[in-house]
Amino acid sequence: MKETTKKVNESSPEKKKKSSGKSKYALRRLSLIVIVLIAVWWFNNYTLRTTEVTIRSDKIHKSVRIAVISDLHATSHSISNKRIVKRIKKADPDMVVILGDMYTRDSTWDDIQIPVDLTADLVGEELPVYFVTGEHDTEPDYIKAIKNTGAHVMNYESEITYINGNKFQIMGIDNVYYSETFDLRNEFTIEKDCFNILLAHIPNYEKFADFGAELTLCADTHGGMMQLPFDKGPVYSSDYGWFPQLSLDETVYDKGLFDYEGGVMFITSGIGDSPAPVRFNNRPEVAVIDLVSD
């Protein structure tokens, strides 16, 4: 008796079913990867964190908490004022500092109005708000609107104030560049009986260290946007190039706390994204500075 073998044709339903199953599995896997990447991108660019720093000084007799924000670069898609105010209220600060670039140059007035409303909301919480401009947010009408909220605009201004029984001198500058002859001592005097705070959008460690305020608060760097894991520094810096903390011996002033004789400089990584939302390992932040007795 002759045996016959049934040969499955390549176009048979069984073969098509296997091929279709593999395609669906590959599509699901690709979709999962895309979803994870979007979630990681969103988490790194559009969720707020609180960065806490403690500074000790013998000029502080009762603790003072300062909330610091900067670099919102406001758009209709940026982190909302409501979320920022909620995060600051949760920190329960004694004062708020805004360090400039709250909108981007050539923004529409609708976008410019966002940081004006944010400042008004913070002032409305009965918090003293101190403000300096950056290189972007210099529109005269904007600065006037900020003043009208009741915030203290500190562009080359100084003020003596008392918080929780501590005497402070608060100074601010609006420089977008620094000449070789730049010297803050030509503009301000360190008050020996005060805790002196300098506000400046753009960091300049050497000049600020020479001046010697107990605390200098800066912004502008966006924390380097993308940070390597394990505290290995920024991926790229316009001042230092690629992977500067790995390749250079000098200090990279990207974000965080930097000591100098008589005080410290703190650089916040800010809230917004410019020129694009490419933050990684460097989430938008509200910085909270606790000044405590030494």
N, C-alpha and C positions, 0 to 999 in steps of 0.2 A: 504494500500500500504506500503510495507516494505522499510524504508529508509536505504540507505547505506552510510557509512562514508568513505571517502578516507583518508587513513592513509599514512603520508609521511614517507617513509623509511629513516633510518639514513644515508644511503648511497646515498640518492637522490641528484640530482643536486643542489637543493635549499640549502640543508645542507652544501654541499661541498663549495658552493659559499660564505656562511657566514663564514665558517672556514678559507677559503682562504683570505677573507677580513681582518679578525682579525690578521692573520699571517703577512700580508703585512703591516698593521698598526704598529704592534710590531717591525717589521724589520726596518721600516722608523724611528720610535722613537729611536731605538737602534743606527741606523746610525747617526742620528742627535746628540745624546749624544756623540758618538765617535768623530764626526767632531768638536764639541764644545771643548771637552777635548784636542784634537790635537791642535786646534787653541790657547787655553789657554797655553798649554805647549810651543808651538812655540813662542808665544808672550813673555813669561817669560824668554826664553832662547836665542832667536835669534833676538831680536829687541834691538836697542841701545837707551838709554836715556841720557840726559845731566843733571847732578846733579850740581847745582850752590851753591856756598858757598861764603860768604863775610867775610873778616877778616880785622879789623881796627887796624892801628898802627901809632904811632907818628913818626915812622921811614920811613913811606911812604909819599912822597911829591906829587907824581903823580901816578895815578892808574896803577897797573900791573895785567895782567891776565895770570894765569898758567893753562894749560890743563894737566890733569893727567890720565894716563892709566896704566894698569897692568894686569897680570894673563890672558893673551890671551890663553895660552895652545893650541897653534896653531895646527890645523889639516886642511885637505882639506874641512871639513864641518863647520869650525868656521866662525865667522863673518868676512867678507872680509876686506882686507886692504883698498879697495876703499871706503867702507862705513865708516870705522874708520877715514880715512883722511878727507873725506867730512864733517863728524861731527865736527872734530877738526877745520877745516878751517872755518866752519860756526861760531864757537865760537870766532874766530879771536884772538887767544892768543898771548902773547908776548914771551912765552917760553913753551916748552913741557917737561914733566917729565915722564919717563917710569920706573916703579918700579918692574920689574922682573917677573919671571915665564912666560915668553912669549912663551915658548914651554915646553913640558913635558919630564921629564927624559926618555932617551932611544928612543926619537923621531928619525925618519929618517931625513936625511939632507934636503929632500924636505920640511918637516914640519919646520925644523929649519930655512930654507931660508925665510919663510913667515915673521917672525918678523924682519929679516935683511932687507928685501925689504920694510917693513913698516917704519922702522927707516930711511932708505934711502929716502923714499918718503917724510917724514916729514922734514928731513934736506933739501931736494930739494925745499921745500916751503919757504926756507930761515928763518926757525925757529930754534933758539937754542934748542937743545935737550940734556937733562941730563938723565943719565941712570945708574941704579944699577941692579945687578943680584939678583935672588931669590935662592931658594934651588934646583930648577930644571935646570935652564938655565946657567950652569957653564962650558960648553964645551969651552976649550981654543980657538979653531978655531972660535967658534961663537963670543966670546968676541972680538977677533981680527977683525972679519968681521964687528961687530958693530962699533968699533973704526974707521975702514976704511970708514964708511959712513960719518964720520965727527961729530958723536955724542960724547958728553963728558961722558966717562965711569968713574963713581965716586966711584968705590970700594976702600974705604979708601983714597980718594982724597978730596981736598978742592980747591975752586976757588973763587976769588974775581971778580965780574962782575958788570957792570952798566946797568940797564934797565930803560928806561924812566927817566933818571936822578937820580934814586935811587941806592944806593950802597948795593949790596948783597954779602954775603958769602954763597956759596952752598957747602955742605958737604955730603958725601955718604958713606954708609957701606954695606958690603955684608954678614953679620952674618946669619948663619942658626940656631944658638943657642946662648944663653947668659949665661955665668958663673956667679956665685954669686959675683965675684970680677970685673965684667965688668964695666968699667967706661970710658965714651966717653971723659972725660977731659984728659985722658992719650994720646989721639990721636989728638984732636982738641981744639981750644980756641975760645970761643965766642968773636966776634969782636964787641965792644960796638958801633962803628960808622956804623955798617952794620945791615941790616935786615938778620938774620941768618936762613937758611933753611937746615934742615937735611933730607936726603933721606934714607929710610930703608925699605927693603921688609917686614920683619917680625916685627910686633909691639911689643914694650916693654915699656908700659906706664911709669912705675916707673923709669926706667933707663933714659928714654928720658926726663921725667919731671925734674929729677935731673940735667940733662945737661942744659936744659933751652933754647933751640933755640926758636926763635919767632914762627917758623912753622916747624913741623915735619910731613912728608908725608910718609904713610905706605900703605901696601897692604896685600896680603897673605890669608886673612880670607874668601875671596869671599863673604863677607857680610853675612856669615852664610848660604849661599846657599838658604835655605828656611826660609822666615820671616813670623811671625804671623801677621795678620792684626792689625790695630789700634796701630802700633808702640809698639807691645808687645815683640819684640826681636826675636832672631833666634829660630827655632824649635830644632836644635841641634848644639852644638859646641864641638869640640874635646878638648877644654880647660876647658869647663864649664859643659858639659853634656846636658841632655834634658831640654828644656824650661827654660834656665838659668835665663832669665830676670823675669820670673814669680816665680821662686823658690829660688833665691839667693838675698841676700842684697847687694852684691858687684856689682860694675860696670862691665858690659859685654862689652868688647872692640871688637865689631863685625864690625861696620862700622859707618862712620859719624865723627862728630867733638867732641873732648874731651879737656876741658880746663885744664891747669896747670899754676902754677905761672910763669908769664912772657911770656906765649905763649899758643899754642894749638897743638894737634895732630889730624890729619885727616887720616882716614882709608878709602880707596876706596874699593868698592866691586868688582872692576875689570870687565873684559869683558868675559872671557872664562868660561868653565865648567870642573871641575875635582873633582872626577874621573868620573862623569856622568852628563849629562844635566838635573839636577833636580831643577833648580832655581824656586822659587815661591815667588811672591810679592817682588822680588829683582832682577830687570832686569839688564843686563849688562850695564855698564855706562862709559861715559867719564865725569870725574869730572872737573869742572871749578872753580878755586879758584880766586876770585877777592880780591886783596890787595889794600885797600883804606886808605886815610889819616884819622887819628882819629881827 
